[in-house]
């Protein structure tokens, strides 16, 4: 009986950080969550309309997706105490406020990974899609699926064990996922910066998306930093990504103002279409020759 009372007291003490939310902070956080996902919509639309991933580096899409999923793993583990408090101590409003950061990162992960999936599936068999690029995307897609499955199996198995040592390792894994997310977030921009520098235009990379996300990244980093019981591993990836996205946006705007980007993009689409038609024609000849033999 004494142990039960002591456990309840510890639970109540740990939940104190979530018991004084303010309505303005909750509304701002909720609007930011919606805005985070909405900022990806211009990129989704551009990939669907062009039916091409030209201008988007496969490495950028893979590393960004790995970063987004690692950040989600981090926040899923970090918010375990908040979810426990929701079941026993917190009111509905207090619980909702404590989970704002979780939903922000969830929606960011969904928004970014959707770009990757659209580049893999919405551009399939498109005459505007570079065949070599799509092959790389398929390889990277399999890597992402393997990473998601391994992380999910590990986290679920540790949660189901209920062992204190395993829970300690789980929180260590949360910090590790945050570090990995930061590393991926930083590295992801290197292949994209090189791709954009090489082709001298944005291609399927959405400038409106970056215009929304770059200032939003700094605001979001501060929002996560100011959350109750915030840890550095949860907000650092987004602060690092905001700095590098600012550099990428500056490069795209410079090329738009300096080079005839519409002409460059039209020429790139024409070149890709010609290459795909030529490859298809060669494949038909090979198939007919093989059937005759």
C-alpha positions in Angstrom: 0.0 0.0 0.0 2.9 2.3 0.9 4.6 1.5 -2.4 1.5 2.3 -4.3 1.1 5.7 -2.6 4.8 6.5 -3.2 4.4 5.6 -6.9 1.3 7.8 -7.2 3.2 10.7 -5.5 6.1 10.4 -7.9 3.7 10.3 -10.9 2.0 13.5 -9.6 5.3 15.2 -9.1 6.5 14.3 -12.6 3.3 15.6 -14.1 3.6 19.0 -12.5 5.5 20.3 -15.6 2.4 19.8 -17.7 -0.2 21.2 -15.3 0.1 24.9 -16.1 -0.5 25.3 -19.9 -1.7 28.6 -21.3 -4.3 28.9 -24.0 -2.2 31.3 -26.2 0.7 28.8 -26.2 -1.5 25.9 -27.0 -3.2 27.7 -29.9 0.1 28.9 -31.3 1.5 25.4 -31.0 -1.5 23.8 -32.7 -1.5 26.4 -35.5 2.2 25.7 -36.0 1.5 22.0 -36.3 -1.0 22.6 -39.0 1.3 25.1 -40.7 4.2 22.6 -40.7 2.2 20.1 -42.7 0.7 22.8 -44.9 4.2 24.0 -45.8 4.9 20.7 -47.6 1.8 20.9 -49.8 3.4 23.1 -52.5 6.1 20.4 -52.8 3.6 17.6 -53.0 1.7 19.5 -55.7 4.8 20.3 -57.8 5.9 16.6 -57.9 2.4 15.5 -58.8 2.1 18.2 -61.6 5.5 17.6 -63.1 5.4 13.9 -62.6 9.2 14.2 -62.2 11.8 14.2 -59.4 14.2 16.1 -61.6 16.1 18.6 -59.4 15.5 16.6 -56.2 18.4 14.6 -55.1 17.6 10.9 -54.1 20.1 11.3 -51.3 18.3 14.4 -50.1 15.0 12.6 -50.0 16.4 9.5 -48.3 18.4 11.3 -45.6 15.5 13.8 -45.0 13.1 10.9 -44.5 15.5 9.1 -42.2 15.9 12.3 -40.2 12.2 12.9 -40.0 11.5 9.3 -38.8 14.4 9.4 -36.3 13.0 12.7 -34.9 9.6 11.0 -34.6 11.1 8.0 -32.7 12.8 10.5 -30.4 9.6 12.4 -29.6 7.6 9.3 -29.3 9.9 8.0 -26.5 10.5 11.4 -24.9 6.7 12.0 -24.5 6.0 8.6 -22.8 5.8 10.4 -19.3 3.4 12.9 -20.8 1.1 10.1 -22.1 1.3 8.4 -18.7 0.2 11.6 -17.0 -2.6 11.9 -19.6 -4.1 8.6 -18.4 -4.0 9.4 -14.7 -3.5 13.0 -13.7 -3.9 15.6 -16.5 -7.1 17.1 -17.8 -8.0 17.0 -21.5 -6.6 20.5 -22.1 -3.4 19.8 -20.1 -2.9 16.5 -22.0 -3.5 18.1 -25.4 -1.1 20.9 -24.6 1.6 18.4 -23.4 1.3 16.6 -26.8 1.6 19.6 -29.1 5.3 18.9 -29.8 4.6 15.3 -30.5 2.0 16.2 -33.2 4.2 18.8 -34.7 7.0 16.3 -35.3 4.5 13.6 -36.4 3.0 15.9 -39.1 6.5 17.0 -40.2 7.6 13.4 -40.6 4.4 12.6 -42.6 4.8 15.7 -44.8 8.4 15.0 -45.7 8.1 11.3 -46.2 5.1 11.9 -48.5 7.5 13.8 -50.8 9.7 10.8 -51.0 6.8 8.4 -51.7 5.3 10.7 -54.4 8.7 10.8 -56.1 8.8 7.0 -56.0 5.2 6.2 -57.0 3.7 9.3 -58.7 6.6 9.5 -61.2 6.6 5.8 -62.1 6.5 5.3 -65.9 6.4 9.1 -66.4 8.2 10.3 -69.6 9.5 13.2 -67.6 11.2 11.1 -64.9 14.9 10.4 -65.3 15.2 6.6 -65.4 18.5 6.6 -63.5 17.1 8.9 -60.9 14.1 6.6 -60.4 16.3 3.6 -60.0 18.2 5.3 -57.2 14.9 6.4 -55.6 13.7 2.7 -55.5 17.0 1.6 -53.8 16.7 4.4 -51.3 13.0 3.6 -50.7 14.0 0.0 -49.7 16.6 1.4 -47.3 14.0 3.7 -45.6 11.5 0.8 -45.2 14.2 -1.4 -43.6 15.2 1.5 -41.2 11.5 2.1 -40.2 10.9 -1.6 -39.6 14.1 -2.1 -37.5 13.4 1.0 -35.4 9.8 0.0 -34.8 10.6 -3.6 -33.8 13.3 -2.3 -31.3 11.1 0.3 -29.7 8.0 -2.0 -29.4 10.0 -4.8 -28.0 11.6 -2.6 -25.3 8.3 -1.1 -24.4 6.6 -4.5 -24.0 9.4 -5.8 -21.8 8.6 -3.5 -19.0 12.2 -4.0 -17.6 13.7 -1.0 -15.9 17.1 -1.6 -17.6 15.4 -1.8 -21.0 13.5 1.4 -20.3 16.8 3.1 -19.4 18.2 1.9 -22.8 15.0 3.2 -24.4 15.6 6.7 -23.2 19.2 6.4 -24.3 17.9 5.3 -27.7 15.7 8.4 -27.8 18.8 10.6 -27.5 20.6 8.5 -30.0 17.7 8.9 -32.5 17.8 12.7 -31.9 21.5 12.7 -32.7 21.0 10.6 -35.8 18.2 12.9 -36.8 20.5 15.9 -36.5 23.3 14.2 -38.5 20.8 13.2 -41.2 19.3 16.7 -41.3 22.7 18.2 -41.8 24.0 15.7 -44.3 20.8 15.6 -46.3 21.4 19.1 -47.7 24.9 18.3 -49.1 23.7 16.2 -52.1 20.8 18.6 -52.7 23.0 21.7 -52.6 25.3 20.0 -55.1 22.4 18.9 -57.3 20.9 22.5 -57.4 24.4 24.0 -57.9 25.0 21.6 -60.9 21.7 22.1 -62.8 21.4 25.9 -61.9 17.6 25.7 -61.3 15.2 24.3 -58.8 13.5 21.7 -61.0 10.9 19.8 -58.9 12.2 21.4 -55.7 9.5 23.9 -54.5 10.7 27.4 -53.7 7.4 28.4 -52.0 7.8 25.4 -49.7 11.3 26.6 -48.6 10.0 30.2 -48.3 7.4 28.9 -45.8 9.7 26.5 -44.0 12.9 28.5 -43.5 11.5 31.1 -41.1 9.1 28.5 -39.8 12.0 26.2 -38.9 13.5 28.8 -36.5 10.1 29.4 -34.9 9.5 25.7 -34.6 12.9 25.1 -33.0 12.1 27.7 -30.4 8.6 26.2 -29.8 10.1 22.7 -29.2 12.8 24.3 -27.0 10.2 26.0 -24.8 8.1 22.8 -24.3 7.9 21.5 -20.7 10.7 19.0 -20.0 12.2 19.7 -23.5 15.5 18.0 -24.3 18.1 19.2 -26.7 17.8 16.2 -28.9 14.3 17.1 -29.9 14.8 20.6 -31.1 18.4 20.6 -32.4 17.6 18.8 -35.7 15.2 21.4 -36.8 17.5 24.3 -35.9 20.3 22.7 -37.9 17.9 22.0 -40.8 16.6 25.6 -40.8 20.1 27.0 -41.3 20.9 24.7 -44.2 17.5 25.3 -45.8 18.2 29.0 -45.7 21.4 28.3 -47.7 19.6 26.2 -50.2 16.8 28.7 -50.6 19.3 31.5 -51.1 21.0 29.4 -53.9 17.6 28.8 -55.6 16.7 32.4 -55.5 20.1 33.5 -56.8 19.8 31.1 -59.8 16.2 32.3 -60.5 17.4 35.9 -60.6 20.6 35.2 -62.6 19.8 32.3 -65.0 16.8 31.7 -67.4 15.4 29.1 -65.1 12.2 28.5 -67.0 14.2 27.8 -70.2 16.6 25.5 -68.2 13.7 23.5 -66.7 12.0 23.2 -70.1 15.2 22.0 -71.7 15.8 19.5 -68.9 12.3 18.1 -69.3 12.8 17.8 -73.1 16.1 16.1 -72.7 14.7 13.6 -70.2 11.8 12.8 -72.4 14.0 12.2 -75.4 16.3 9.9 -73.4 13.4 7.9 -72.1 11.9 7.5 -75.5 15.2 6.5 -76.9 15.7 3.9 -74.1 12.2 2.6 -74.7 12.8 2.2 -78.4 16.1 0.4 -77.8 14.3 -1.9 -75.3 11.6 -2.8 -77.9 14.3 -3.7 -80.4 16.1 -5.9 -77.9 12.9 -7.6 -76.9 11.9 -8.3 -80.6 15.4 -9.6 -81.4 15.3 -11.9 -78.3 11.9 -13.3 -79.3 13.1 -14.0 -82.9 16.1 -15.9 -81.6 
